[in-house]
């Protein structure tokens, strides 16, 4: 059982949902990211997701696109992201997941990339633009270096393909809650609840299910967990706090910590 799976198992035994918090590394400056990570974890984040800034993040909406641009302008590189992740690891036991598009991995080379992840004790990777049909060497390399492969399923994923995605995933299955790109939403669609209930019979007992995209309020997170998901993934809402208070770091960190606490408090009971 991987470190990520152990966290889900522990929380499930306590009847708690898992809170997965995302930030773009290097936004607004590389040296601030470890402080943001501290605030997220202090607020209750169970798994930390760190995004490698990319110039063309096709799965992301305007909020994370802007964060990537700020991070790139601040000089953040993929290798620097892994270095920052290692700094966070020295201070926290919280599992760390890297989110990246495939281009940076391709440039670094699979073995080099996963060797660095293993060396820096990174627990898993999400690659939104990697199709499962082209993932064999990626998955084998990740497995050899003891790094979880986290694939995404969407509302349009066919049942046949979903079963393959579940089979090839480890750590948890990342369920995209609705059509479109990342970004905060005012309301949670009824279709999201139906989607969770449709997929749960296929994941239960096999791999934890975590839902992301558009979750921006504690009541959203609570409904996701009450619908049966074992985790919620929140990204754009945290990134918006970073953007809003990038000139006032103390205010930024306080708001991140407080918002994480509110989200975690909302999902402490799964039933």
N, C-alpha and C positions, 0 to 999 in steps of 0.2 A: 504494500500500500504506500503510495507516494505521500509526501508531506501535505499536498493539497487535499488529497482524499481523506487523510487523517483529520484535517480541520473540519471537513464536511461531516465525517462520522461523529466527531466529538460534539459538534453543534446539534446534530440530529438527535443524539442521545439526550441532550439537554432541551430538546424541542425548540431550538433557536434556528432562525434563518441566518445564512452567511451574507455578510455585507462585503462586496468587492468594490473597492474605490479606485478610480482611474485618474491619473494626471499625465500631462505631456511633460516629459523630462526636458529641462532647460527653459521652461516658461515660468516667469519672464527671464530668469537668469539661471544658469546651471547650479550655482552655489545655493540657490534657494530651494531647490527640489528636495534635498534631505530634510529641510525644516518642514516643508509641506507634508512629506511622508510621516514625520513625527506627529504632526497635527492630526493626520488621517488616522493613524494607528491609535493615538491617545483617545481619539473620538470614538473608536470602536470598530474600525475597519478590520475584517478578518483576513482578507487577501488583498494585497496591494498590486495594482496593475499599472505598469509604467510604459508610456508610449514613446517609441522612438520617433522623433519628428521627421516627417516626410513631405516632400514638395507637392505630391499629388495624392492625398489620402482619400481615395474614391468612396470609402464607406462612411466618411465623416462629414458632418454638417459644418456650417459656418463657424461655430464656436471652436471646435477642435482644429479646423483648418487654420483659423487665426492664431491659435496657440502654437501650432506647428511652425507657422511663419515667424512668430516671435522667437521661438526656440532656435530656429535655424539662423535668424539674424543675430542671436546672442552667441553663435558659434558652436552650438551643440552638435556633436557627431555621434554616430552609432556606438563607437568604441567608448566615447565619453559617457554615454548612457549606461553602458555596462559597468563602467568604473563607479559611477554614482550609485548604481544598484548595489555594488559591493560595499560601498560605504554604509548604505542603509542596512544591509545584511549584518554588518558588524554590530549594529546597535539593536536590531530587532529580529525575533524569530518568525515573525509573520511571513507566510509564503509570498513570494514575489513572482509575478507573471509579467512577461514582456509582450507588448503588442507592437508588431511591426509589419510593414508590407514586405513582399518577398525581395524586392530589389536590394536593400541593404544586406540581406542574408546572402544573396547571389554574389554580391561584390566581395563579401568577406570569405565566402566559401563555407559550405555546410559544416565540415569538420572543425574549421577554425572558429566559426560562430558558436557551435555547441560546446566546443572545448572551453571557450571563454565563459559560457553560461554555467557550465559545470564547475569551473574553477571559482566563479563568483557566487556559487550556490543559488542560482536562479532556478525556480521550480517549474515553470511552464512558459509556453509561448502561444500567442494567438496571431495567426497570419490571415487576415481577411481575404486576400486575393490569391490564396493557394488552393486550387481545386483538389479534391480528394483523389481524382483520377491521376494527378501528376505528383502525388505526395509520397510515393513509396520510399524513395531514397531519403527524403526529409524525415519521414517517420522512423525509419530504421536508424538513422544517425541520432535522432533525438532520444530514442530508446537506449542506444548504446551509451549515451552520456547522461542517462537518468533524468531526462527533462520531459515533462508532460506535453503532449500535443493536444491543443484545445481547438477544436473545429467549431464553426458556426453553422447553425441551421436557421432557416428563415420561414416566414409564412408560406412561401411558394415552393419550398422543398418537397419533392415527391416522397411518398412513403418508402419506395424502394431505395431512393438515394439517402433518405433519413436513416434507414437501418445501417447503411454503409458508414455514414458519418458517425453514428453512435459506436459502431464497431471499431472505427479507426481513432476515435477520440480517447484521451485519458485525462485525468484530473477532474474535469467537468465538461459538460456540453454547454456551449454558449448559444442560447436561443435568442434570436433577434425578435423583439416583441411585435414589431409592425413593419410595414413596408416603408422604405425611405432610408435616410441616413441618420447618423447620431444627432442628438439635439434634445433639449428639454421640451416637454409637452405639458400643457395645462391639465389635460385629462388623460386617463388611461382607457384605451378602447376596450369594449366588451369582447372584441375579437381576440385580444391578448389572453384573456382568461380562458376562452374556448380553445385557443391554441395550446396553452399549458396543459389543459385537461386532455387534449387529444394526444399530446406527446408523452405525458407522464407514464402511461402503461408500458411504453417502449423503453424508458430509461430507468424506471424503478427497479432497484436491486442490481442494476448494472453500472450506471454512472450517474453522479449528481447532476442535476439540472439547475442552471443559473440563467436568469433572464435579464437582458439589457436593452438599450436604445429607448430613450424617452422617459426614463424613470427619474423624476426630479423633485418628488415630494414624499414625505414620510408615509402619507396615505397610499401613494402608488406602491411603495415598497411593501407595505402591510398587505395590500390586496394580492400582490404577486405571491407572497409567502403563503397567505391563507388559501390561495388557489392550488397550492401543492408544490410550487417550486422550492428548491432547497437553498437558493441564493438569488440575490439581486445585484446587478452591476450598475453602478452610477458613475458617469464620467462627465458629461457636459455641464451638469449642475455644479460640480466642483471646479471645473475649468472656468466657468463664469465668475466664480468667486475670485479666482486668481486674477482674471482679467479686470474685474471691477476694482480690486484693491491692490493692483500691482505697484502703486506708489506708496502704499502704507502696509508694510509687511506684517506688523503686529495685528492690524485689523484683519488682514487676509488670513493669518493663521488662526486667530480666534474664531472667525466665521466658519472656516473649514472644520475646525475641531467641534464646534457647536452643531453644525449641520450633520456631520458624521454621527454625532451622539444622538441626534433626533431620529436619523434614519435607523440606526442600530436599535434604539429603544422601541421603534415601531415594529421590529421583526423579531423581538426576543421570544415571542410566543407564536408557534407555527399553527396552532389550532384554536 
